[in-house]
Amino acid sequence: MRKFIIFLLLALLFLKINTGSIHASGPKLFIPDSIQNLGEITEGQTVEFAFIIKNTGNAALEILDATPDCDCAKVRIIKPTIEAGEQGEIRVAFNSKGQSGSFTKLIIIETNDPAEPVKMIKYKGTVLRKSEKEE
């Protein structure tokens, strides 16, 4: 899975370089906080949070897909079409069952933004075992 993701990102980077990255019009993806820090959570806890997605372009932004890098997260696109100047959100539910220690997880967002069709956002934190939390 990681090899596929790396291949996809390299292919998109190659296309971006060869087609140019200056676009005067169209949708423009902007994520004010592309990293969420969940802090310390107890193993087994499910944490829900959201990433705000803004369209700073002048055409409708389509959120085509949002894929987490593990089965421990469920992702919902609340507003798949975001009009120019508007915002939406991607909600995440991270289940820490079976996790321990520090973690960093990724979500790959695919859009119709011609300058940046693929964007990665991440969330991180530390999962404490129940016995560690009591200390």
Rosetta silent file (secondary structure, phi, psi, omega in degrees, C-alpha in Angstrom):
SEQUENCE: MRKFIIFLLLALLFLKINTGSIHASGPKLFIPDSIQNLGEITEGQTVEFAFIIKNTGNAALEILDATPDCDCAKVRIIKPTIEAGEQGEIRVAFNSKGQSGSFTKLIIIETNDPAEPVKMIKYKGTVLRKSEKEE
SCORE:     score description
SCORE:     0.000 S_00000001
   1 L     0.000  -44.571 -179.240    0.000    0.000    0.000 S_00000001
   2 H   -65.633  -37.058  177.795    2.774    2.438    0.893 S_00000001
   3 H   -62.592  -39.431  178.552    4.616    1.641   -2.368 S_00000001
   4 H   -64.260  -44.370  179.982    1.431    2.441   -4.275 S_00000001
   5 H   -62.117  -44.706  178.802    0.993    5.737   -2.426 S_00000001
   6 H   -62.505  -43.682  178.184    4.611    6.721   -3.081 S_00000001
   7 H   -60.436  -45.306 -179.885    4.254    5.777   -6.750 S_00000001
   8 H   -60.290  -45.511 -179.499    1.041    7.803   -7.033 S_00000001
   9 H   -65.300  -40.113  177.891    2.624   10.879   -5.440 S_00000001
  10 H   -65.904  -40.267  178.422    5.716   10.650   -7.674 S_00000001
  11 H   -63.101  -43.232  179.232    3.541   10.267  -10.776 S_00000001
  12 H   -67.540  -37.192  176.498    1.478   13.304   -9.808 S_00000001
  13 H   -62.715  -42.742  177.956    4.614   15.320   -9.065 S_00000001
  14 H   -60.046  -45.967  178.956    5.965   14.392  -12.506 S_00000001
  15 H   -63.290  -39.668 -179.574    2.701   15.500  -14.142 S_00000001
  16 H   -63.722  -42.378  179.937    2.704   18.740  -12.161 S_00000001
  17 H   -65.767  -42.272 -175.873    6.258   19.557  -13.270 S_00000001
  18 H   -77.912  -22.298 -179.344    5.544   18.753  -16.916 S_00000001
  19 H  -103.434   -4.391 -178.557    2.236   20.596  -17.143 S_00000001
  20 L    85.030  156.187 -176.805    3.211   23.623  -15.090 S_00000001
  21 L  -119.482   11.723 -179.845    1.753   24.620  -11.776 S_00000001
  22 L  -100.603  117.756  179.281    0.402   28.078  -12.519 S_00000001
  23 L  -129.325  120.954 -176.412   -3.362   28.126  -12.952 S_00000001
  24 L   -77.722  -27.604 -177.681   -5.161   31.431  -13.088 S_00000001
  25 L  -137.361  169.933  179.288   -8.641   30.018  -12.561 S_00000001
  26 L   113.850 -177.335  179.120  -10.412   26.984  -11.210 S_00000001
  27 L   -72.705  153.715  178.637  -10.814   25.433   -7.795 S_00000001
  28 L  -140.612  114.226  179.526   -8.079   25.834   -5.180 S_00000001
  29 E   -77.224  129.448  174.880   -7.785   23.524   -2.168 S_00000001
  30 E  -137.493  126.670  178.619   -6.675   25.180    1.070 S_00000001
  31 L  -119.191  105.925 -175.636   -6.456   23.376    4.415 S_00000001
  32 L   -57.944  -41.862  179.305   -5.693   25.835    7.240 S_00000001
  33 L  -124.703   93.909 -176.136   -4.574   23.120    9.677 S_00000001
  34 L   -86.904    0.506  176.093   -3.267   20.112    7.769 S_00000001
  35 E  -129.328  126.061  176.365   -1.857   18.500   10.944 S_00000001
  36 E  -110.206  130.113  176.038   -4.015   17.565   13.940 S_00000001
  37 E  -103.998  113.231 -177.701   -2.355   16.722   17.256 S_00000001
  38 E   -84.217   -9.100 -179.570   -4.596   14.428   19.290 S_00000001
  39 E    70.265 -146.794 -179.974   -2.276   14.478   22.316 S_00000001
  40 E   -93.750  130.615  176.059   -2.415   11.529   24.716 S_00000001
  41 E  -131.643  155.991 -179.262   -5.292    9.088   24.401 S_00000001
  42 E   -86.454  137.989  178.529   -6.054    5.825   26.142 S_00000001
  43 L   -53.805  131.939 -178.419   -5.771    2.588   24.183 S_00000001
  44 L    97.988  -14.874 -179.314   -9.216    1.540   22.986 S_00000001
  45 L   -77.969  141.248  171.971  -10.547    5.109   22.867 S_00000001
  46 E  -103.953  126.635 -178.136  -12.102    6.435   19.647 S_00000001
  47 E  -112.379  128.989  178.048  -11.305   10.073   18.961 S_00000001
  48 E  -110.215  138.025 -179.491  -13.358   12.118   16.503 S_00000001
  49 E  -156.903  173.896 -176.621  -12.097   15.314   14.896 S_00000001
  50 E  -138.895  149.756  170.538  -12.364   17.269   11.644 S_00000001
  51 E  -106.586  130.073  176.324  -10.182   18.973    9.060 S_00000001
  52 E   -82.166  132.598  179.838  -11.577   22.184    7.581 S_00000001
  53 E  -116.662  124.991  179.595  -11.366   22.276    3.778 S_00000001
  54 E  -117.144  148.245  173.913  -11.585   25.651    2.005 S_00000001
  55 E  -109.508  104.592 -179.857  -11.949   26.500   -1.650 S_00000001
  56 L   -95.488    8.031  178.389   -9.996   29.689   -2.324 S_00000001
  57 L   -88.184 -164.742 -177.900  -10.414   29.354   -6.086 S_00000001
  58 L  -120.616   19.890  174.922  -13.108   30.663   -8.392 S_00000001
  59 L  -142.888  163.749 -177.413  -14.791   27.378   -9.402 S_00000001
  60 L   -62.474  134.082  176.487  -16.380   24.497   -7.492 S_00000001
  61 E   -96.459  126.616  178.045  -13.917   22.211   -5.685 S_00000001
  62 E  -103.897  122.346  172.756  -14.778   18.516   -5.819 S_00000001
  63 E   -88.161  104.813 -173.795  -13.482   16.286   -3.025 S_00000001
  64 E   -80.500  -36.662 -178.712  -13.198   13.057   -4.993 S_00000001
  65 E  -163.191  154.249  173.508  -11.828   10.809   -2.262 S_00000001
  66 E  -141.089  110.392 -172.222  -10.269   10.829    1.197 S_00000001
  67 E  -116.404  119.752  175.871   -8.357    7.657    2.017 S_00000001
  68 E   -76.376  157.653 -179.066   -6.802    6.894    5.419 S_00000001
  69 L   -88.407    4.064  176.606   -3.540    4.951    5.527 S_00000001
  70 L  -150.202  162.487  178.599   -4.874    2.400    8.031 S_00000001
  71 L   -75.849   -4.937 -178.768   -8.050    0.545    8.961 S_00000001
  72 L   -77.219   -6.437 -177.890   -7.953    2.270   12.361 S_00000001
  73 E  -125.019  140.388  172.410   -9.585    5.391   10.883 S_00000001
  74 E  -114.002  132.035 -175.270  -12.961    6.035    9.301 S_00000001
  75 E  -119.971  135.765  176.091  -13.213    9.123    7.122 S_00000001
  76 E  -127.134  129.565  174.169  -16.347   10.993    6.014 S_00000001
  77 E   -89.348  113.490 -174.162  -16.462   13.778    3.458 S_00000001
  78 L   -76.649  -38.575 -177.764  -19.206   16.058    4.765 S_00000001
  79 L  -134.392   92.213 -174.554  -19.500   18.328    1.722 S_00000001
  80 L   -65.355  -24.999  176.445  -18.066   16.723   -1.447 S_00000001
  81 E  -116.347  120.705 -178.961  -18.657   19.861   -3.540 S_00000001
  82 E  -116.781  115.863 -179.300  -17.373   23.140   -2.113 S_00000001
  83 L   -69.242  160.249  179.514  -18.284   26.275   -4.034 S_00000001
  84 L   -53.415  130.783  178.869  -15.756   29.092   -4.555 S_00000001
  85 L    81.462   -2.794 -178.269  -15.153   30.946   -1.292 S_00000001
  86 L  -100.149  176.874  176.533  -16.931   28.284    0.773 S_00000001
  87 E  -139.255  158.734  175.954  -15.667   25.613    3.157 S_00000001
  88 E  -139.405 -164.067  178.095  -16.459   22.040    4.097 S_00000001
  89 E  -152.831  156.522  172.513  -14.910   19.432    6.308 S_00000001
  90 E  -115.749  119.594 -179.445  -13.544   15.949    6.438 S_00000001
  91 E   -97.127  140.823 -177.346  -14.440   14.136    9.642 S_00000001
  92 E  -127.178  138.108  171.490  -12.210   11.417   11.051 S_00000001
  93 E  -120.587  110.396 -179.921  -12.868    8.787   13.715 S_00000001
  94 E   -99.294  122.170  178.213   -9.598    7.233   14.922 S_00000001
  95 E  -101.252  117.063 -175.231   -9.941    3.989   16.882 S_00000001
  96 L   -87.280    6.662  179.705   -6.871    3.395   19.046 S_00000001
  97 L   -57.515  128.006  179.393   -7.712   -0.252   19.799 S_00000001
  98 L    81.768    0.638 -179.496   -4.538   -2.324   19.469 S_00000001
  99 L   -99.135  155.137  171.821   -2.324    0.768   19.169 S_00000001
 100 L  -158.626  148.470  179.183    0.369    1.906   21.577 S_00000001
 101 E    82.440 -170.395 -179.262    3.010    4.601   21.681 S_00000001
 102 E   -70.789  146.404  178.457    3.496    7.563   19.386 S_00000001
 103 E  -145.631  153.638  169.587    1.823    7.515   16.011 S_00000001
 104 E  -136.855  125.064 -177.982    1.467    9.613   12.877 S_00000001
 105 E  -121.258  151.633 -177.532   -1.259    8.711   10.396 S_00000001
 106 E  -117.125  152.033  170.045   -2.006   10.073    6.934 S_00000001
 107 E  -130.098  128.719  179.554   -5.124   10.758    4.912 S_00000001
 108 E   -98.558  123.579 -179.593   -4.810   11.251    1.171 S_00000001
 109 E  -107.465  128.211  176.642   -7.285   13.727   -0.307 S_00000001
 110 E  -111.269  130.480 -177.639   -8.013   13.685   -4.036 S_00000001
 111 E  -136.105  179.881  174.193   -9.666   16.733   -5.609 S_00000001
 112 L   -96.544   16.284  175.728  -10.207   18.461   -8.914 S_00000001
 113 L   -65.656  114.910 -176.139   -7.735   21.234   -7.980 S_00000001
 114 L   -66.660  -26.233 -179.282   -5.599   21.430  -11.149 S_00000001
 115 L   -83.201  -29.519 -176.962   -2.541   22.744   -9.272 S_00000001
 116 L  -148.279   77.447 -175.774   -2.656   20.201   -6.443 S_00000001
 117 L   -70.349  -21.281  179.090   -4.973   17.261   -7.187 S_00000001
 118 E  -127.350  130.514  178.921   -3.598   15.170   -4.304 S_00000001
 119 E  -135.809  140.570  176.655   -2.899   16.488   -0.818 S_00000001
 120 E  -105.643  135.542  171.881   -1.875   14.633    2.332 S_00000001
 121 E  -119.596  159.554 -178.784   -3.073   15.621    5.762 S_00000001
 122 E  -142.942  161.063  173.912   -2.002   13.970    8.971 S_00000001
 123 E  -136.942  151.170 -175.154   -2.870   13.439   12.585 S_00000001
 124 E  -146.852  169.099  178.804   -0.638   12.326   15.395 S_00000001
 125 E   169.748 -165.589  178.215   -0.584   11.602   19.069 S_00000001
 126 E  -133.751  127.383  176.990    0.390    9.065   21.693 S_00000001
 127 E   -96.881  122.870  177.692   -1.662    6.056   22.691 S_00000001
 128 E  -101.635  136.559  173.244   -1.201    5.077   26.326 S_00000001
 129 L   -66.016  153.000 -177.301   -2.052    1.634   27.569 S_00000001
 130 H   -53.661  -38.143 -179.505   -4.700    1.725   30.290 S_00000001
 131 H   -67.911  -33.910  178.760   -2.117    0.829   32.939 S_00000001
 132 H   -69.981  -35.692 -177.486    0.147    3.740   31.825 S_00000001
 133 H   -67.267  -31.303 -178.101   -2.749    6.209   32.023 S_00000001
 134 H   -75.674  -20.517 -177.086   -3.443    5.268   35.667 S_00000001
 135 L   -71.386    0.000    0.000    0.130    6.009   36.780 S_00000001
